[in-house]
Amino acid sequence: MEETEENKGRVAVWLDVGAIKFIADEWRKMPDDLPELERKMWARVAFRCMTALHKSGVEYEPTWPEPQEKYYLKG
């Protein structure tokens, strides 16, 4: 079987560059105590966003949040 995106269970998501950059930056705001499975999923999504920007030749400069900009889980 050919290893196409469809065969891997993936579908295309068409977003504008601003939305992709937003996702790539927002994942860095995830709470430190976020469950590991969710952290990995967000990291995978952010990595794919950054890869899409790179493959499209779009310049991307990551934004790192200040501590007060991070998200926190209500406990």
LINVEN-V46050 format. One record per residue. N is the residue number from 1. RES is the residue in three letters. D_CENTER is the distance of its C-alpha to the mean C-alpha in Angstrom with 2 decimals. Layout:
BEGIN
n={N/N}
res={RES/RES}
d_center={D_CENTER/D_CENTER}
END
This chain:
BEGIN
n={1/2/3/4/5/6/7/8/9/10/11/12/13/14/15/16/17/18/19/20/21/22/23/24/25/26/27/28/29/30/31/32/33/34/35/36/37/38/39/40/41/42/43/44/45/46/47/48/49/50/51/52/53/54/55/56/57/58/59/60/61/62/63/64/65/66/67/68/69/70/71/72/73/74/75}
res={MET/GLU/GLU/THR/GLU/GLU/ASN/LYS/GLY/ARG/VAL/ALA/VAL/TRP/LEU/ASP/VAL/GLY/ALA/ILE/LYS/PHE/ILE/ALA/ASP/GLU/TRP/ARG/LYS/MET/PRO/ASP/ASP/LEU/PRO/GLU/LEU/GLU/ARG/LYS/MET/TRP/ALA/ARG/VAL/ALA/PHE/ARG/CYS/MET/THR/ALA/LEU/HIS/LYS/SER/GLY/VAL/GLU/TYR/GLU/PRO/THR/TRP/PRO/GLU/PRO/GLN/GLU/LYS/TYR/TYR/LEU/LYS/GLY}
d_center={28.67/26.53/22.92/21.43/18.05/20.15/21.92/18.76/18.12/15.34/15.70/14.77/12.76/14.16/12.47/13.98/12.76/12.68/10.36/7.79/8.49/8.42/4.92/4.28/7.29/7.47/5.89/8.85/11.11/11.00/14.66/16.14/17.96/15.21/16.34/15.25/14.23/11.77/10.42/10.11/8.47/5.61/5.70/6.20/3.65/1.64/5.38/6.31/5.35/7.25/9.67/10.42/11.28/13.32/15.09/15.97/17.48/15.62/15.97/13.03/13.98/11.48/12.57/13.47/14.58/18.19/19.13/20.28/16.98/15.24/15.21/18.03/19.11/22.55/25.01}
END
